[in-house]
Amino acid sequence: MSYVLVTAIPLLLWFVSQPLVGTVALASIAGLFVGGRRVYRLTRCFYDCQGFTFDLGGTAQITVTQIPTDEAS
């Protein structure tokens, strides 16, 4: 717990002194975290299901699948 406080106090002081930059940095970190999780889940789903489909507003769908490989050759 003390390590968290040691790093949180300087970050909090920086955030208070630079609110615009701190907000942009916090939003960027949150976006990278959420985006990284989604990419991980999408990659895992692609390898488990061998494909996935994007729905484009109910008018079109894009399906991405893996081409089966011949393991014997």
Stockholm file with secondary structure:
# STOCKHOLM 1.0

chainA/1-73         MSYVLVTAIPLLLWFVSQPLVGTVALASIAGLFVGGRRVYRLTRCFYDCQGFTFDLGGTAQITVTQIPTDEAS
#=GR chainA/1-73 SS CHHHHHHHHHHHHHHHHSHHHHHHHHHHHHHHHHHHHHHHHHHHHHHHHSEEEEEETTTEEEEEECCCCCTTC
#=GC SS_cons        CHHHHHHHHHHHHHHHHSHHHHHHHHHHHHHHHHHHHHHHHHHHHHHHHSEEEEEETTTEEEEEECCCCCTTC
//
